[in-house]
Amino acid sequence: QQNIKIMSNKNCQSTPDKNYILCGRGANNYNHEGNRIFRQLVESEVPLYTKSSQKTKSCVVERVARTLQSEKMIFVEYSAKESFWKELSREASRKKVAHRFRDFARKEKNNKLFRTISSAVDNNTEFQKILSQVKANALAAAKSESGFTTYPLPVNKTRIDFEPISLL
């Protein structure tokens, strides 16, 4: 990325600095200072974004896109064919912002779900009892010659069949 021209309607610069958000895959783009600033700005607005209606989400995305624009942050992508960085249009830049919000929101949702499940498992003594019973029954079933063993589940009063697992 050294001595690569950045072309737009207004400027031409030899090396992308912190005012550029480099589009594309790879560690160089991901770790670029402008990309880190961009991710931090979006991440700070994710709580509002995730709790908003679709219309409000669009407003949050637009606000971040305008903030980047006012801070002279420019989205660029490398054109291998022409060997320089090209500035993205305003609409393409806005789509990049919206996409980053969706990525962060998805990660936050997955992390929240994982924390909720982990907390429920750790704090749920009924679940721990059932898990201990299932483990004990699975060991007993593995030692037996029978095909399937049925275990009661007290939560919804149904039964579930487990195939014995070989522990050897």
N, C-alpha and C positions, 0 to 999 in steps of 0.2 A: 504494500500500500504506500510505498515511498514514492514521492514525486509523481503521484497520479493526479491528473487535473480534475477539478470539480467544476462542472459546467452548469450554469443556469442562465436565466435571462439577465442576471445582475452581476454574477461574480465568477471568478476563476481562481482557484487556490491550489497550491501544490500538494498539500497534505491535509486530510480531514482532521479538524481539531474538535474541541469539546462542544462546539455549536452544531455539529453534524451527528445525526442519528443514522447509523449505517444499517441498511436493510440487507437481509441475507443471512445465511447460516454460517456457523463457524465461531470458534473461540475468539478470533480477532475482532469480529463485529460485536459479539456478545460482551466482551470485556472493554470495548471502546468507551471512553469517558462520557461521551454524549449519550450512548445507549444506557449506561448506568444511571445517569441523571434522569433520562426518560422513564426507566423502570421505577425509580424511586418516586417520581411524581405520580405515576399511575398507581403504584401501590398505596400511596397515601390517600387516594380517593376511592379505593376498592370498597371499603365499608359502606360508603354512601351509594356507590354503584350497585352493590349486591342487594341493598334494601330498597332500591328504587323501582318505580314502574318503568315500563319500556320507554315511555315518552321522556321521563326524567333521566333515564340512562343515556338517552341521546343528548340531553342537555349537558350531562356530566362529561361525556366524550367531547362534545363541542367546546366546553370550557377548557378542558385540558389541551385540546388542539390549538385553541386561541392563546393559551398561556405559553405553549411552546413557540408559537409564531411571534408573540410579543417579546419573548426572550431570544429571538433570532435563532432558534433551533430549527434546523432544516433536515428533512428526511432525504437521504440520497441512496441510490442503488448503483452498483457497479455494472457497467456495460462492457463485457469482455470483448464484444465485437468492435466497439469503438475505443476501448482502453481508457475509459474515464468514468468518473462518478457523475450520475445524472440526478438532478433534483426532481423529486416526486411532485405531482400536482397537489393542490390543497385537498382535493377529494381523496386521492390515494393516501395522503398523509393521515387524514381523518380515519380512513379504514384501518390503517396500521394502529392507530390509537385504540379504536374499538376492539380490534383483535387482541391487543395486549390486555385490555380490560377483561375480555372473556377468558383469556388464559389465566390471569390472576384469580378471577372469580371461581373458575373451575378448580384451581389448586386449593384455594381457601375452603371451598365446599368439601373437597375430598379430605383435607386436613381436619376440618371440623367434624366430619362424619367419623373419621378414624379416632379422634379424641373422644367423641361421644361414646363410641362403641368400646374403646379401651376403658374409659371411666366406668361405663355400665358393667362391664365384665369384672373389673377390679372391685367395684363396690356392691355387686349383686351377690349376696350370699346364697340365694336360691339357685342362681346360675352356677355358682361354684359347687354346690351340692350335686346338681344334675351332672355337671362335667365330671366330678369325681366318680359318680355312679356309672356313667357311661364308660369311663376309662376302666373301672373295675370289671364291668360286664364285658367289655371288649377283650380284656385279658382272659377272663374265664371262657369266653366264646372261642378265642384263639386256641386255647388248650383243649377244647372239646372237639368232638368229631362232627357235631351237628352243622348243617348248612347255614341257617340264619337264626339269629337271636332277636327277640322282640323286647324293646325297652319302653316302659311307660314314660311319658312326658307330662308332668303335673301341670304345666302351664296352660295347655288347652285341652287336656283330657283325651288326647289322641295318642296313637301308638306309631312308632316308626321302626322299620326293619333295617338292621345293619348287617352287612356281610362281615364275618370274622376277618380280622387282619392278622396276617402272620407277623409276629414280632421278632422272628429269628432271622 
